[in-house]
Amino acid sequence: DEKVVAFQDINPAAVRHYLVIPVDHIPTVKDLQRRPEDYSLVSHMLEVGKTLIQQDAPQCHQYRYCLAI
């Protein structure tokens, strides 16, 4: 979409390993601020990840999210 790009990892650490990447470049996680737009971006990234898992494996109820920018 206009905020993120999502795809499967080329070297997955799990059967379902997706990367959800912001379209706008963020050099490091330390560059995120306590601003509404940054909270919105991180929340959106999480929702996209959840949607991918639910579409790919609706039977899966345990999963892990990691933030690495």
Buried (B, 14 or more C-beta within 10 A) or exposed (E): EEEBEBEEEEEEEEEEEBBBBBEEEEEEEEEBEEEEEEEEBBEBBEEBBEEBBEEEEEEEEEEEEEEEB
